[in-house]
Amino acid sequence: MNKKVFFTIGLLILVLIVIGYNNQDSSIRTQTIYGSGFDLDSCDEISEKDIYDLCLRIYSNNTEEFEAILLTNKFHQHMGPNNIYGAKMALYAKDLLNGENHGISVLSEAGTKPPISCLNDGIMVAIGSTFGRGLISNVQDSNKLAATFSNKDKSVRLEVKPEMLKITQDYIANSLEENGGLTNNYFYDVREIGLYVWENMSQEDLFIVTYLN
């Protein structure tokens, strides 16, 4: 057998192996109409140490919340308490209303000015109630960590409790003073308080709940 034929046969075998591997690989994946392509199979997939350590401690307690907050922080591009409040708030409201992702309308009181408006990103990512889907809107001239969630004929308003909010507000105010503004050290501090909220403030303890009908 000449070298050219041998090379061609070898290349063909390699292609068949690759095709077979790819087909095998794709066969283990599922498909949904809503899936983001993001599913955390284990904490080992997490690249940053502080979140990896957090995952080892709390992932199994509430996998839906953990993955929603992980995706929220990826979307928001940094970690902070207010977007985490939003994710926890939205997931809690979904449970209270017996609702489903992509089906709950939201009237947010967080406005459009950071850092309070960061709440909106957590809400949108956690339950898919996005501006693009027309499921979230803002109260004009409002600046509260609160929102009203509606599903069919039921509505509930959730607001971060003042005593919980004071913990994060005092921490952030002290960091701004110590670090002289929005410096890298300030954002390290915001990340730390975000991790604290993520792990230690439960949905059930965080919010004032008011049913509207």
Rosetta blueprint (number, residue, H / E / L):
1 M L
2 N L
3 K H
4 K H
5 V H
6 F H
7 F H
8 T H
9 I H
10 G H
11 L H
12 L H
13 I H
14 L H
15 V H
16 L H
17 I H
18 V H
19 I H
20 G H
21 Y H
22 N H
23 N H
24 Q H
25 D H
26 S H
27 S H
28 I L
29 R L
30 T L
31 Q L
32 T L
33 I L
34 Y L
35 G L
36 S L
37 G L
38 F L
39 D L
40 L L
41 D L
42 S L
43 C H
44 D H
45 E H
46 I L
47 S L
48 E L
49 K H
50 D H
51 I H
52 Y H
53 D H
54 L H
55 C H
56 L H
57 R H
58 I H
59 Y H
60 S H
61 N H
62 N L
63 T H
64 E H
65 E H
66 F H
67 E H
68 A H
69 I H
70 L H
71 L H
72 T H
73 N H
74 K H
75 F H
76 H H
77 Q L
78 H L
79 M L
80 G L
81 P H
82 N H
83 N H
84 I H
85 Y H
86 G H
87 A H
88 K H
89 M H
90 A H
91 L H
92 Y H
93 A H
94 K H
95 D H
96 L H
97 L L
98 N L
99 G L
100 E L
101 N L
102 H L
103 G L
104 I L
105 S E
106 V E
107 L E
108 S E
109 E L
110 A L
111 G L
112 T L
113 K L
114 P L
115 P L
116 I L
117 S L
118 C H
119 L H
120 N H
121 D H
122 G H
123 I H
124 M H
125 V H
126 A H
127 I H
128 G L
129 S L
130 T L
131 F L
132 G L
133 R L
134 G L
135 L L
136 I E
137 S E
138 N E
139 V L
140 Q L
141 D L
142 S L
143 N L
144 K L
145 L L
146 A E
147 A E
148 T E
149 F E
150 S E
151 N E
152 K L
153 D L
154 K E
155 S E
156 V E
157 R E
158 L E
159 E E
160 V E
161 K L
162 P H
163 E H
164 M H
165 L H
166 K H
167 I H
168 T H
169 Q H
170 D H
171 Y H
172 I H
173 A H
174 N H
175 S H
176 L H
177 E H
178 E H
179 N H
180 G L
181 G L
182 L L
183 T L
184 N H
185 N H
186 Y H
187 F H
188 Y H
189 D H
190 V H
191 R H
192 E H
193 I H
194 G H
195 L H
196 Y H
197 V H
198 W H
199 E H
200 N H
201 M L
202 S L
203 Q H
204 E H
205 D H
206 L H
207 F E
208 I E
209 V E
210 T E
211 Y E
212 L L
213 N L
